[in-house]
Amino acid sequence: MYKYEIIIYWSNEDNAFIAEVPELPGCMAHGDTPEKTLKNAKEAIHLWIDTAKEFGDKIPEPKGNKLMYA
């Protein structure tokens, strides 16, 4: 399991919860609930890493082993 920071917040503009993974540029997800958003963010992390591996891009090391909720 990867231990990247995940920030979850409510977006009035999108009318959904948004998850950002700051250590992986462009890695984001959304959902109707914080729990669904977290699940989607974890899937997005795996897809981001799989894509980086496919193209030979560098994969950043996680800065810590924390999950943040906002």
Backbone as a printed PyTorch tensor [residue, N CA C, xyz], in Angstrom:
tensor([[[  0.8390,  -1.1890,   0.0000],
         [  0.0000,   0.0000,   0.0000],
         [  0.8790,   1.2460,   0.0000]],

        [[  0.5240,   2.1990,  -0.8210],
         [  1.2510,   3.4510,  -0.8850],
         [  0.7520,   4.3800,   0.2050]],

        [[  1.6390,   5.1780,   0.7640],
         [  1.2820,   6.0550,   1.8760],
         [  1.4880,   7.5180,   1.4860]],

        [[  0.7220,   7.9450,   0.5010],
         [  0.7640,   9.3270,   0.0670],
         [ -0.2920,  10.1280,   0.8190]],

        [[  0.0060,  11.3950,   1.0320],
         [ -0.9490,  12.2950,   1.6570],
         [ -2.1550,  12.4660,   0.7370]],

        [[ -3.3510,  12.3850,   1.3300],
         [ -4.6000,  12.5930,   0.5970],
         [ -5.3730,  13.6810,   1.3280]],

        [[ -5.7120,  14.7370,   0.6040],
         [ -6.4830,  15.8340,   1.1860],
         [ -7.8840,  15.7780,   0.5910]],

        [[ -8.8880,  15.7080,   1.4630],
         [-10.2790,  15.6350,   1.0210],
         [-11.0120,  16.8780,   1.4960]],

        [[-11.7560,  17.5030,   0.5840],
         [-12.5330,  18.6870,   0.9440],
         [-13.8050,  18.7350,   0.0990]],

        [[-14.7860,  19.5090,   0.5700],
         [-16.0360,  19.7010,  -0.1590],
         [-15.8760,  20.8360,  -1.1560]],

        [[-16.3550,  20.6470,  -2.3700],
         [-16.3310,  21.6820,  -3.3910],
         [-17.7650,  22.0730,  -3.7250]],

        [[-18.1420,  23.3120,  -3.3920],
         [-19.4660,  23.8120,  -3.7670],
         [-19.6080,  23.8950,  -5.2850]],

        [[-18.5230,  24.2540,  -5.9470],
         [-18.5400,  24.3890,  -7.4050],
         [-18.8580,  23.0570,  -8.0830]],

        [[-18.2630,  21.9760,  -7.5700],
         [-18.4710,  20.6520,  -8.1620],
         [-19.6090,  19.8780,  -7.5030]],

        [[-20.0910,  20.4000,  -6.3590],
         [-21.1250,  19.7200,  -5.5890],
         [-20.7120,  18.2870,  -5.2610]],

        [[-19.4510,  18.1500,  -4.8320],
         [-18.8920,  16.8290,  -4.5220],
         [-17.6920,  17.0020,  -3.5980]],

        [[-17.2960,  15.9070,  -2.9690],
         [-16.0370,  15.8900,  -2.2270],
         [-14.9120,  15.6860,  -3.2350]],

        [[-13.8120,  16.3850,  -3.0290],
         [-12.6450,  16.3070,  -3.9030],
         [-11.4700,  15.7870,  -3.0870]],

        [[-10.6870,  14.9110,  -3.6820],
         [ -9.4620,  14.4130,  -3.0540],
         [ -8.2890,  14.8150,  -3.9330]],

        [[ -7.2700,  15.3730,  -3.3070],
         [ -6.0340,  15.7160,  -4.0050],
         [ -4.8900,  14.9370,  -3.3780]],

        [[ -3.9550,  14.5180,  -4.2200],
         [ -2.7530,  13.8250,  -3.7640],
         [ -1.5820,  14.7150,  -4.1690]],

        [[ -1.1850,  15.6360,  -3.2750],
         [ -0.2050,  16.6650,  -3.6500],
         [  1.1420,  16.1310,  -4.1520]],

        [[  1.5530,  14.9770,  -3.6760],
         [  2.8600,  14.4500,  -4.0680],
         [  2.8620,  13.8400,  -5.4670]],

        [[  1.6730,  13.6080,  -6.0330],
         [  1.5540,  13.0420,  -7.3740],
         [  0.8300,  14.0650,  -8.2510]],

        [[  1.5560,  14.8560,  -9.0110],
         [  0.9530,  15.9430,  -9.7940],
         [ -0.2270,  15.4790, -10.6440]],

        [[ -1.3440,  16.1860, -10.4840],
         [ -2.5340,  15.8930, -11.2580],
         [ -3.3770,  14.7440, -10.7360]],

        [[ -2.9490,  14.1110,  -9.6580],
         [ -3.6930,  12.9750,  -9.1130],
         [ -4.8210,  13.4890,  -8.2260]],

        [[ -6.0520,  13.3130,  -8.6980],
         [ -7.2340,  13.7910,  -7.9840],
         [ -8.3560,  12.7770,  -8.1780]],

        [[ -9.3650,  12.8960,  -7.3140],
         [-10.5630,  12.0680,  -7.4290],
         [-11.7180,  12.8320,  -6.8040]],

        [[-12.9190,  12.3060,  -6.9710],
         [-14.0880,  12.9290,  -6.3480],
         [-15.0740,  11.8450,  -5.9410]],

        [[-16.0850,  12.2470,  -5.1710],
         [-17.1200,  11.3110,  -4.7620],
         [-18.2370,  12.0080,  -4.0110]],

        [[-19.2980,  11.2630,  -3.7550],
         [-20.4660,  11.7990,  -3.0550],
         [-20.2810,  11.8500,  -1.5450]],

        [[-19.4030,  10.9980,  -1.0170],
         [-19.1310,  10.9500,   0.4180],
         [-17.6260,  10.9640,   0.6300]],

        [[-17.1600,  11.3490,   1.8280],
         [-15.7230,  11.2940,   2.0890],
         [-15.1630,   9.8750,   1.9220]],

        [[-15.9340,   8.8830,   2.3320],
         [-15.4680,   7.4910,   2.2340],
         [-15.3060,   7.0570,   0.7780]],

        [[-16.2900,   7.3880,  -0.0500],
         [-16.2080,   7.0440,  -1.4740],
         [-15.0760,   7.8170,  -2.1450]],

        [[-14.8920,   9.0590,  -1.7340],
         [-13.8300,   9.8800,  -2.2920],
         [-12.4630,   9.2990,  -1.9450]],

        [[-12.2970,   8.8380,  -0.7080],
         [-11.0400,   8.2120,  -0.3090],
         [-10.7810,   6.9490,  -1.1200]],

        [[-11.8180,   6.1340,  -1.2990],
         [-11.6720,   4.9120,  -2.1120],
         [-11.2440,   5.2690,  -3.5310]],

        [[-11.8990,   6.2880,  -4.1040],
         [-11.5590,   6.7160,  -5.4570],
         [-10.1410,   7.2720,  -5.5330]],

        [[ -9.7110,   7.9780,  -4.4880],
         [ -8.3550,   8.5280,  -4.4550],
         [ -7.3200,   7.4060,  -4.4310]],

        [[ -7.5810,   6.3660,  -3.6720],
         [ -6.6480,   5.2290,  -3.6300],
         [ -6.5440,   4.5690,  -5.0000]],

        [[ -7.6610,   4.4500,  -5.6970],
         [ -7.6410,   3.9050,  -7.0590],
         [ -6.8630,   4.8300,  -7.9930]],

        [[ -7.0550,   6.1460,  -7.8270],
         [ -6.3430,   7.1180,  -8.6650],
         [ -4.8340,   7.0320,  -8.4390]],

        [[ -4.4300,   6.8210,  -7.1900],
         [ -2.9990,   6.6690,  -6.8810],
         [ -2.4340,   5.4630,  -7.6310]],

        [[ -3.1260,   4.3500,  -7.5780],
         [ -2.6430,   3.1480,  -8.2730],
         [ -2.5700,   3.3810,  -9.7840]],

        [[ -3.5790,   4.0330, -10.3380],
         [ -3.5620,   4.3200, -11.7740],
         [ -2.4320,   5.2770, -12.1360]],

        [[ -2.2020,   6.2850, -11.2840],
         [ -1.1260,   7.2480, -11.5290],
         [  0.2130,   6.5240, -11.5650]],

        [[  0.4380,   5.6570, -10.5840],
         [  1.7050,   4.9260, -10.5010],
         [  1.8530,   3.9450, -11.6580]],

        [[  0.7860,   3.2270, -11.9970],
         [  0.8490,   2.3050, -13.1350],
         [  1.1870,   3.0440, -14.4270]],

        [[  0.5880,   4.2130, -14.6230],
         [  0.8590,   5.0060, -15.8250],
         [  2.3010,   5.5050, -15.8300]],

        [[  2.7880,   5.9620, -14.6860],
         [  4.1750,   6.4270, -14.5970],
         [  5.1490,   5.2910, -14.9360]],

        [[  4.8680,   4.1000, -14.4150],
         [  5.7230,   2.9430, -14.7160],
         [  5.7030,   2.6340, -16.2070]],

        [[  4.5170,   2.6820, -16.8000],
         [  4.3630,   2.3830, -18.2200],
         [  5.2000,   3.3180, -19.0880]],

        [[  5.2690,   4.5990, -18.7020],
         [  6.0010,   5.5810, -19.4950],
         [  7.4220,   5.8180, -18.9930]],

        [[  7.8430,   5.0880, -17.9640],
         [  9.1930,   5.2360, -17.4410],
         [  9.4050,   6.5230, -16.6630]],

        [[  8.3190,   7.1140, -16.1640],
         [  8.4240,   8.3460, -15.3890],
         [  8.8180,   8.0360, -13.9450]],

        [[  9.4630,   9.0060, -13.3240],
         [  9.8720,   8.8640, -11.9300],
         [  8.6450,   8.8760, -11.0230]],

        [[  8.6400,   7.9830, -10.0390],
         [  7.5570,   7.9170,  -9.0630],
         [  8.0890,   8.4680,  -7.7440]],

        [[  7.5040,   9.5640,  -7.2580],
         [  7.9890,  10.1570,  -6.0070],
         [  7.8050,   9.2110,  -4.8250]],

        [[  8.7720,   9.2340,  -3.9230],
         [  8.6390,   8.4880,  -2.6770],
         [  7.6580,   9.2290,  -1.7790]],

        [[  6.7880,   8.5070,  -1.0830],
         [  5.8920,   9.1810,  -0.1390],
         [  6.7000,   9.9060,   0.9390]],

        [[  6.2510,  11.0960,   1.3100],
         [  6.9580,  11.8750,   2.3290],
         [  6.6790,  11.3750,   3.7300]],

        [[  5.6350,  10.6230,   3.9000],
         [  5.2950,  10.1310,   5.2300],
         [  4.2910,   9.0080,   5.1370]],

        [[  3.7520,   8.6520,   6.2630],
         [  2.7620,   7.5810,   6.2960],
         [  1.4920,   8.0970,   6.9820]],

        [[  0.9690,   9.1850,   6.4600],
         [ -0.1980,   9.7960,   7.0500],
         [ -1.2990,   9.9750,   6.0130]],

        [[ -2.5070,  10.0080,   6.4790],
         [ -3.6500,  10.3890,   5.6540],
         [ -4.2430,  11.6120,   6.3130]],

        [[ -4.5240,  12.6410,   5.5380],
         [ -5.0840,  13.8720,   6.1080],
         [ -6.5030,  14.0250,   5.6140]],

        [[ -7.3900,  14.4590,   6.4670],
         [ -8.7590,  14.7600,   6.1050],
         [ -9.0240,  16.2100,   6.4560]],

        [[ -9.6400,  16.9290,   5.5450],
         [ -9.9710,  18.3370,   5.8010],
         [-11.4600,  18.5390,   5.6560]]])
